[in-house]
Amino acid sequence: MRRRSESRWRASPSRAVLVWADMRVPLRRGSTATVTIDRIPDNTYGGRMTVTSEALTAASTGDDGRRARRSRNRETVIDALLTLHDEGDLAPSAEAIAARAGVSARSVWRYFDDVEDMARAAIARQQERLAPVVQRPIDVGGSRHERVRRAVAHRVDLVAAMGNVGKVARLRAPFNDAVAAELRRVRAELRHLLGAALRPDLAPLPRERAEMTLAAIDVALSYEAIELLRDDHGLDADVLTALLVDVVHAHLAAAEAGSR
């Protein structure tokens, strides 16, 4: 069989091993397959070669091993990047990332097509890290105060889990399409979760009033607002949560008063 476009050579001084990039011929152990070849490393054209199942398996295993190693190194680099962000380095150099990942600085960019590719990979890993908090159910039962407190606590916990990666995302969004798109998606998802948590309180309001009230509460509980209260005003988690609960109550009360 002739697969000129699907074959590639690996050569050593003493022997050449033909490796098919897309071999689909099943071979039992100890059996052989004869393939037609077009060129061998010494530039002799034409001919045939007999390949054993063990050779094919070894070649395939080697490729699988390299792919697995590349995937592991890629994940290690992403983990190193996010860890450096967590520690306060918002723009780590390739050398710093490499040192933390235990790879060479030159090899860092071998694992990514470009900056966008690295950003997408970092986003995917950050989503995995945040999933337990994002997906935590928010109970809508009980009194309004209980609902509001649970909704606020969920958002405060999520912002804390985002850490400096949230700050980096907002700094880079204007210059990176992948980061900007993910930021829009996250904001929409959090707004939806907040609306679901406060549905018993928003549902009785006129539709436009309810949408405006949700928008105001969403901004009050945004990453930017919580970061400002926490970092610039020095509020700890308990004080911050209590303040935001009061803010949400004030918005709901104002919406109800304006709807009468």
C-alpha positions as a LaTeX table, in Angstrom:
\begin{tabular}{lrrr}
\hline
Residue & $x$ (\AA) & $y$ (\AA) & $z$ (\AA) \\
\hline
Met1 & 0.00 & 0.00 & 0.00 \\
Arg2 & 1.24 & 3.47 & $-0.83$ \\
Arg3 & 0.77 & 6.31 & 1.65 \\
Arg4 & 3.22 & 8.88 & 0.47 \\
Ser5 & 1.65 & 11.80 & 2.35 \\
Glu6 & 1.16 & 9.90 & 5.62 \\
Ser7 & 4.62 & 8.50 & 6.27 \\
Arg8 & 7.71 & 9.96 & 7.85 \\
Trp9 & 11.18 & 8.63 & 8.53 \\
Arg10 & 13.30 & 8.37 & 11.59 \\
Ala11 & 16.84 & 7.39 & 10.79 \\
Ser12 & 19.93 & 6.40 & 12.74 \\
Pro13 & 23.42 & 5.66 & 11.37 \\
Ser14 & 22.72 & 1.93 & 11.45 \\
Arg15 & 19.03 & 1.59 & 10.63 \\
Ala16 & 15.86 & 3.38 & 9.54 \\
Val17 & 12.46 & 2.83 & 11.09 \\
Leu18 & 9.37 & 3.65 & 9.06 \\
Val19 & 6.56 & 5.11 & 11.17 \\
Trp20 & 3.05 & 5.56 & 9.83 \\
Ala21 & 1.31 & 8.67 & 11.13 \\
Asp22 & $-2.08$ & 7.06 & 10.59 \\
Met23 & $-1.60$ & 3.29 & 10.62 \\
Arg24 & $-4.90$ & 1.46 & 10.82 \\
Val25 & $-3.70$ & $-2.03$ & 9.90 \\
Pro26 & $-4.22$ & $-4.39$ & 12.89 \\
Leu27 & $-1.33$ & $-6.79$ & 13.39 \\
Arg28 & $-1.13$ & $-9.71$ & 15.75 \\
Arg29 & 1.94 & $-9.93$ & 17.91 \\
Gly30 & 4.80 & $-11.46$ & 15.96 \\
Ser31 & 3.18 & $-10.83$ & 12.56 \\
Thr32 & 4.51 & $-8.56$ & 9.84 \\
Ala33 & 3.19 & $-6.14$ & 7.26 \\
Thr34 & 4.90 & $-5.29$ & 3.98 \\
Val35 & 4.51 & $-1.70$ & 2.82 \\
Thr36 & 5.55 & 0.08 & $-0.34$ \\
Ile37 & 7.87 & 3.00 & 0.29 \\
Asp38 & 8.76 & 5.96 & $-1.88$ \\
Arg39 & 12.04 & 7.15 & $-0.38$ \\
Ile40 & 14.43 & 6.01 & 2.28 \\
Pro41 & 16.95 & 8.21 & 4.11 \\
Asp42 & 19.87 & 7.45 & 1.76 \\
Asn43 & 17.72 & 8.85 & $-1.10$ \\
Thr44 & 17.21 & 5.48 & $-2.73$ \\
Tyr45 & 13.72 & 5.61 & $-4.22$ \\
Gly46 & 11.28 & 2.73 & $-4.45$ \\
Gly47 & 11.40 & $-0.63$ & $-2.77$ \\
Arg48 & 9.55 & $-2.49$ & $-0.04$ \\
Met49 & 10.06 & $-2.90$ & 3.68 \\
Thr50 & 8.72 & $-5.47$ & 6.10 \\
Val51 & 7.62 & $-3.99$ & 9.42 \\
Thr52 & 6.90 & $-6.13$ & 12.46 \\
Ser53 & 3.99 & $-5.53$ & 14.80 \\
Glu54 & 6.49 & $-4.94$ & 17.61 \\
Ala55 & 8.18 & $-2.17$ & 15.61 \\
Leu56 & 4.87 & $-0.51$ & 14.90 \\
Thr57 & 3.84 & $-0.80$ & 18.55 \\
Ala58 & 7.15 & 0.63 & 19.74 \\
Ala59 & 6.88 & 3.55 & 17.32 \\
Ser60 & 3.29 & 4.24 & 18.34 \\
Thr61 & 4.17 & 3.97 & 22.03 \\
Gly62 & 7.02 & 6.41 & 21.51 \\
Asp63 & 4.70 & 8.92 & 19.88 \\
Asp64 & 2.13 & 8.47 & 22.64 \\
Gly65 & 4.82 & 8.98 & 25.26 \\
Arg66 & 6.00 & 12.19 & 23.65 \\
Arg67 & 2.45 & 13.51 & 23.37 \\
Ala68 & 1.76 & 12.63 & 27.01 \\
Arg69 & 5.00 & 14.30 & 28.13 \\
Arg70 & 4.19 & 17.41 & 26.11 \\
Ser71 & 0.70 & 17.53 & 27.60 \\
Arg72 & 2.11 & 17.17 & 31.15 \\
Asn73 & 4.66 & 19.91 & 30.57 \\
Arg74 & 2.00 & 22.17 & 29.11 \\
Glu75 & $-0.19$ & 21.69 & 32.19 \\
Thr76 & 2.81 & 22.27 & 34.46 \\
Val77 & 3.55 & 25.57 & 32.73 \\
Ile78 & $-0.07$ & 26.71 & 33.13 \\
Asp79 & $-0.08$ & 25.74 & 36.81 \\
Ala80 & 3.17 & 27.67 & 37.27 \\
Leu81 & 1.69 & 30.75 & 35.58 \\
Leu82 & $-1.43$ & 30.72 & 37.75 \\
Thr83 & 0.60 & 30.12 & 40.92 \\
Leu84 & 2.81 & 33.12 & 40.14 \\
His85 & $-0.33$ & 35.21 & 39.66 \\
Asp86 & $-1.65$ & 33.97 & 43.00 \\
Glu87 & 1.60 & 35.05 & 44.63 \\
Gly88 & 1.33 & 38.58 & 43.24 \\
Asp89 & 3.38 & 38.42 & 40.06 \\
Leu90 & 0.83 & 39.73 & 37.56 \\
Ala91 & 3.20 & 39.71 & 34.56 \\
Pro92 & 5.73 & 36.90 & 35.09 \\
Ser93 & 8.50 & 36.53 & 32.56 \\
Ala94 & 9.04 & 33.37 & 30.57 \\
Glu95 & 12.11 & 32.74 & 32.73 \\
Ala96 & 10.07 & 32.99 & 35.94 \\
Ile97 & 7.38 & 30.66 & 34.57 \\
Ala98 & 10.00 & 28.19 & 33.39 \\
Ala99 & 11.82 & 28.21 & 36.73 \\
Arg100 & 8.59 & 27.52 & 38.61 \\
Ala101 & 7.55 & 24.82 & 36.13 \\
Gly102 & 10.95 & 23.15 & 36.10 \\
Val103 & 11.45 & 23.49 & 32.34 \\
Ser104 & 13.82 & 25.57 & 30.24 \\
Ala105 & 12.80 & 29.12 & 29.38 \\
Arg106 & 13.27 & 28.37 & 25.69 \\
Ser107 & 10.85 & 25.46 & 25.85 \\
Val108 & 7.94 & 27.41 & 27.41 \\
Trp109 & 6.62 & 28.57 & 24.05 \\
Arg110 & 7.00 & 25.15 & 22.47 \\
Tyr111 & 3.85 & 24.08 & 24.29 \\
Phe112 & 1.64 & 26.91 & 22.97 \\
Asp113 & 0.91 & 28.24 & 19.51 \\
Asp114 & 0.90 & 31.85 & 20.68 \\
Val115 & $-0.09$ & 34.13 & 23.55 \\
Glu116 & $-3.79$ & 33.55 & 22.81 \\
Asp117 & $-3.28$ & 29.80 & 23.07 \\
Met118 & $-1.62$ & 30.18 & 26.47 \\
Ala119 & $-4.42$ & 32.49 & 27.60 \\
Arg120 & $-7.07$ & 29.97 & 26.56 \\
Ala121 & $-5.25$ & 27.19 & 28.39 \\
Ala122 & $-4.94$ & 29.32 & 31.53 \\
Ile123 & $-8.64$ & 30.18 & 31.34 \\
Ala124 & $-9.58$ & 26.51 & 31.10 \\
Arg125 & $-7.46$ & 25.65 & 34.14 \\
Gln126 & $-8.86$ & 28.58 & 36.12 \\
Gln127 & $-12.39$ & 27.36 & 35.33 \\
Glu128 & $-11.48$ & 23.97 & 36.80 \\
Arg129 & $-10.19$ & 25.66 & 39.95 \\
Leu130 & $-13.30$ & 27.80 & 40.38 \\
Ala131 & $-15.88$ & 25.18 & 39.47 \\
Pro132 & $-16.54$ & 24.00 & 43.07 \\
Val133 & $-17.43$ & 27.56 & 44.14 \\
Val134 & $-19.30$ & 28.59 & 40.98 \\
Gln135 & $-21.41$ & 25.43 & 40.98 \\
Arg136 & $-22.21$ & 25.55 & 44.67 \\
Pro137 & $-26.02$ & 25.65 & 44.96 \\
Ile138 & $-27.55$ & 28.80 & 46.44 \\
Asp139 & $-30.62$ & 27.98 & 48.51 \\
Val140 & $-33.50$ & 30.35 & 47.69 \\
Gly141 & $-35.63$ & 29.24 & 50.65 \\
Gly142 & $-36.12$ & 30.99 & 53.97 \\
Ser143 & $-36.49$ & 34.68 & 54.62 \\
Arg144 & $-35.28$ & 37.45 & 52.34 \\
His145 & $-32.42$ & 38.20 & 54.68 \\
Glu146 & $-31.28$ & 34.57 & 54.53 \\
Arg147 & $-31.47$ & 34.55 & 50.71 \\
Val148 & $-29.58$ & 37.80 & 50.40 \\
Arg149 & $-26.87$ & 36.70 & 52.80 \\
Arg150 & $-26.37$ & 33.41 & 50.94 \\
Ala151 & $-26.17$ & 35.20 & 47.58 \\
Val152 & $-23.66$ & 37.74 & 48.91 \\
Ala153 & $-21.54$ & 35.06 & 50.60 \\
His154 & $-21.42$ & 33.10 & 47.33 \\
Arg155 & $-20.13$ & 36.10 & 45.42 \\
Val156 & $-17.60$ & 37.10 & 48.11 \\
Asp157 & $-16.25$ & 33.54 & 48.23 \\
Leu158 & $-15.98$ & 33.44 & 44.45 \\
Val159 & $-14.07$ & 36.72 & 44.25 \\
Ala160 & $-11.68$ & 35.43 & 46.93 \\
Ala161 & $-11.17$ & 32.23 & 44.91 \\
Met162 & $-10.44$ & 34.25 & 41.76 \\
Gly163 & $-7.62$ & 36.04 & 43.55 \\
Asn164 & $-5.08$ & 37.86 & 41.43 \\
Val165 & $-6.06$ & 35.87 & 38.35 \\
Gly166 & $-9.26$ & 37.92 & 38.29 \\
Lys167 & $-7.19$ & 41.09 & 38.35 \\
Val168 & $-4.91$ & 39.86 & 35.56 \\
Ala169 & $-7.94$ & 38.95 & 33.43 \\
Arg170 & $-9.32$ & 42.48 & 33.74 \\
Leu171 & $-5.95$ & 44.04 & 32.93 \\
Arg172 & $-5.46$ & 41.89 & 29.83 \\
Ala173 & $-9.01$ & 41.78 & 28.49 \\
Pro174 & $-8.64$ & 44.95 & 26.35 \\
Phe175 & $-5.63$ & 43.41 & 24.59 \\
Asn176 & $-6.54$ & 39.71 & 24.42 \\
Asp177 & $-9.68$ & 38.52 & 22.65 \\
Ala178 & $-9.76$ & 35.14 & 24.41 \\
Val179 & $-9.56$ & 36.74 & 27.85 \\
Ala180 & $-12.16$ & 39.37 & 26.95 \\
Ala181 & $-14.60$ & 36.74 & 25.71 \\
Glu182 & $-14.17$ & 34.64 & 28.84 \\
Leu183 & $-14.65$ & 37.67 & 31.07 \\
Arg184 & $-17.94$ & 38.47 & 29.34 \\
Arg185 & $-19.06$ & 34.86 & 29.73 \\
Val186 & $-18.21$ & 34.76 & 33.43 \\
Arg187 & $-19.99$ & 38.05 & 34.12 \\
Ala188 & $-23.12$ & 36.83 & 32.33 \\
Glu189 & $-23.05$ & 33.53 & 34.23 \\
Leu190 & $-22.68$ & 35.24 & 37.61 \\
Arg191 & $-25.48$ & 37.68 & 36.80 \\
His192 & $-27.71$ & 34.72 & 35.93 \\
Leu193 & $-26.83$ & 32.94 & 39.19 \\
Leu194 & $-27.54$ & 36.10 & 41.18 \\
Gly195 & $-30.88$ & 36.59 & 39.47 \\
Ala196 & $-31.85$ & 32.99 & 40.24 \\
Ala197 & $-30.87$ & 33.40 & 43.90 \\
Leu198 & $-32.97$ & 36.55 & 44.26 \\
Arg199 & $-35.85$ & 35.47 & 42.03 \\
Pro200 & $-38.43$ & 35.41 & 44.89 \\
Asp201 & $-37.61$ & 39.07 & 45.60 \\
Leu202 & $-37.31$ & 40.26 & 41.99 \\
Ala203 & $-40.26$ & 38.38 & 40.48 \\
Pro204 & $-42.99$ & 40.59 & 42.04 \\
Leu205 & $-41.42$ & 43.73 & 40.53 \\
Pro206 & $-42.28$ & 45.08 & 37.08 \\
Arg207 & $-39.96$ & 43.53 & 34.51 \\
Glu208 & $-37.96$ & 46.67 & 33.72 \\
Arg209 & $-37.63$ & 47.55 & 37.41 \\
Ala210 & $-36.51$ & 44.01 & 38.21 \\
Glu211 & $-33.84$ & 44.10 & 35.47 \\
Met212 & $-32.52$ & 47.47 & 36.63 \\
Thr213 & $-32.44$ & 46.31 & 40.25 \\
Leu214 & $-30.56$ & 43.11 & 39.33 \\
Ala215 & $-28.07$ & 45.16 & 37.31 \\
Ala216 & $-27.44$ & 47.50 & 40.27 \\
Ile217 & $-26.98$ & 44.61 & 42.71 \\
Asp218 & $-24.72$ & 42.80 & 40.24 \\
Val219 & $-22.45$ & 45.86 & 40.05 \\
Ala220 & $-22.46$ & 46.22 & 43.84 \\
Leu221 & $-21.29$ & 42.60 & 44.12 \\
Ser222 & $-18.82$ & 42.76 & 41.23 \\
Tyr223 & $-15.18$ & 41.70 & 41.44 \\
Glu224 & $-14.15$ & 45.33 & 41.10 \\
Ala225 & $-16.39$ & 46.55 & 43.93 \\
Ile226 & $-15.43$ & 43.76 & 46.31 \\
Glu227 & $-11.73$ & 44.21 & 45.54 \\
Leu228 & $-12.00$ & 47.94 & 46.24 \\
Leu229 & $-13.78$ & 47.42 & 49.56 \\
Arg230 & $-11.40$ & 44.66 & 50.61 \\
Asp231 & $-8.05$ & 46.04 & 49.45 \\
Asp232 & $-8.48$ & 49.81 & 49.52 \\
His233 & $-10.88$ & 50.11 & 52.46 \\
Gly234 & $-9.37$ & 47.20 & 54.36 \\
Leu235 & $-12.64$ & 45.41 & 55.15 \\
Asp236 & $-12.35$ & 41.81 & 56.26 \\
Ala237 & $-14.67$ & 39.13 & 54.88 \\
Asp238 & $-17.26$ & 39.34 & 57.66 \\
Val239 & $-17.54$ & 43.13 & 57.61 \\
Leu240 & $-17.53$ & 43.15 & 53.82 \\
Thr241 & $-20.32$ & 40.56 & 53.66 \\
Ala242 & $-22.46$ & 42.42 & 56.20 \\
Leu243 & $-22.05$ & 45.70 & 54.31 \\
Leu244 & $-23.00$ & 44.15 & 50.98 \\
Val245 & $-26.03$ & 42.45 & 52.52 \\
Asp246 & $-27.22$ & 45.89 & 53.60 \\
Val247 & $-26.56$ & 47.26 & 50.11 \\
Val248 & $-28.63$ & 44.51 & 48.48 \\
His249 & $-31.49$ & 45.08 & 50.96 \\
Ala250 & $-31.40$ & 48.79 & 50.16 \\
His251 & $-31.67$ & 48.16 & 46.41 \\
Leu252 & $-34.57$ & 45.75 & 46.85 \\
Ala253 & $-36.40$ & 48.14 & 49.20 \\
Ala254 & $-35.90$ & 51.06 & 46.81 \\
Ala255 & $-37.19$ & 48.99 & 43.91 \\
Glu256 & $-40.32$ & 48.02 & 45.84 \\
Ala257 & $-40.96$ & 51.60 & 46.91 \\
Gly258 & $-40.58$ & 52.85 & 43.36 \\
Ser259 & $-43.03$ & 50.27 & 42.07 \\
Arg260 & $-45.94$ & 51.32 & 44.29 \\
\hline
\end{tabular}
